[in-house]
Amino acid sequence: MLFHYKKSQTRQAISVALNILAIPVILYLFQHFFREQPDFEKIYDVVEKGAIAVAIVLAVILAWLLKRRDKFEIYVTEKEFYSHHSAFREWCFRISPRDIVAIEHKLNIGSGYMTNINVRMENGEVHQLCMNYPFSRKNLYNALKQVNPKIQLPSNPNTFNHKRKK
């Protein structure tokens, strides 16, 4: 394996769980530092109800994350360039790195900003790379270049050339 990145929702679930655990601490700190304020009881009552509502929402999100077990995975071997995103089909592909002509970074400026990373194939197909995870594009591109030295890569893996959409 020349490059591998995998992210499951387990980490996100842990983050949500830690936020749930932080709520009582935040309530305690609020009570400790602001109990001498006028109308503290009324304010604390509202804050406490808000904290309970946030905890319930976070608990539902936590249950959803643990139930779904979604993952994102991308890897490069000598024979395969694989990308899988459980929620978005456009970021799922399994191709030969030897058939890649170019990796293109695009920043389209029109009514809003839209960035894309396109993988152009010899046969004209175009695949999109997911940019929602913090994998190293530099390491990914180096792995692809190792398998296929002819791939045209962006001059900088972290910048995007822009063109104005009409």
N, C-alpha and C positions, 0 to 999 in steps of 0.2 A: 504494500500500500504506500503510494507516494504522497498522498494527502488524504486526510480524513477529518471530518468535523461532524459531530452529532449532538443534537440538543433535544432533550425531551421536555415535557411539561412538568417533570418532577421538580426541576429547579424553580420554575415559576410557582408551583404549588408550595414549595418550602418558603419562598418569599412571601406569599399570601399568608401562610400559617404564622410566620414571624410577625407580620403586621397585625394579625388578630391578637397575638400574645402581647403586642406593644400597647394595645388599647387600654387595658387596666393600668399600666404604668403611666400612660399619658393622663388618664383620669386622676390618678393619685397625685401626680405632679401639679396638675391644674388645681386640685383641691388644696394641696400644700401651699402653693404660692399665692393663690387668690382668695382664700377663705376670709380674709379680713376686709375684702371689698364690700361696699354697700350692695345690697340685693344679691349677694353671693348665692343664696339658696335657690332663687329663681333662675339665675344664670346657670348654676350647676345642674339644675333639673333639666334644662334644655340641652346642655352639653352632654349629660349622661344619656338622654334619650337619643341624641344624635350618634353617640358612640355605639349604643346598642344597635341602631339601624345600620351603621357602617359594619359592625361585626357580623351581623346577619348576612349582609350582602357579600362580604368577604368569605363567609362560611359557604355560601351557595357557590361562589366562584371556585373555592377550594375543592368542593365536592365535584364540580363540573370538570376541573382540571384532572383530578385523580381518576375520574370515570373514563375520560376520553383517551388518555394515554397516547396523545399525538406526539409526533416527533418530526424533526427536520434532520436530514442527513445528506451529506455531499462527500464524495470521495473520488479519487483518481488512482487507477492502477495502470499498468502497462497496456491493458486491453480495453479498459472501460472508464468512462466519465459518467458518474451516476449522481443524480439529484432527486431527492424525494421530499415533498412537503405534503403532509396529510390533508391540508385544507385547500390547497391551490394546485389544480392540475397543470396550469401553465408553467409551473416550476418543477415539474416531474419529467425526467427523461433519463434514458440510458443509451449512451452513444459511444462510438470509438473515438478516442482523442486524436487518432491519426487522420480522421475525416474532418477535423475542424480546420477552417481556413483562417478565422479571425475571432477575437473577442473584442466587442465594441462597447464603449461607454457612451451613453447618450443622455444629454440633458435637454429636454424640449421646453422651451419657454413660450407660453401662449397665455391662455387665461389663467394658468397656474404652472407650477413647476412639476415636471415628471422626469424621473431618472430611470434608465433601463440599462441592464447589462445583457447584451445579446451575444449568443454563440452562433456564428455563421458556419454552416456546413458546406462541404464540396458540392452536395446535391441541391443547394439552394435553401434548404430548411434553415429556420432560425429558432433557437431555443432561448428562453430567458432564464437568467440566474436570479435566485432570490437574494435580496439585499437586506432582509429583516433580521439577520443574525450576524454576530460579530466574528465571523471566520476571517482569516487572513487572506485577502484576495492576492496579495503578493505571493504567499506560499502556494496558493492554488495555481496561479499562473505559472510559477516556476515549475511545478509538477507537470502541468500540461506541456510546457516548453521542453521539458526533459523527454517526454514521450514523442512529441512532435515539434521539432525545432523550426518548422516552417510556419507555425501559427503566428499571425500578426497580433500583437498585444498592444494595449494602450501604453503610452509612454510612462504614465504613472497610474498604478492600480487604484489610487484613492481620489483621482480627479475625473471630472466629466466634462467633455467638450459640449458646448451648447450650440443649438441652431434654433432660430426663431420659427415657430409654427405659424403658418398663414391661415 
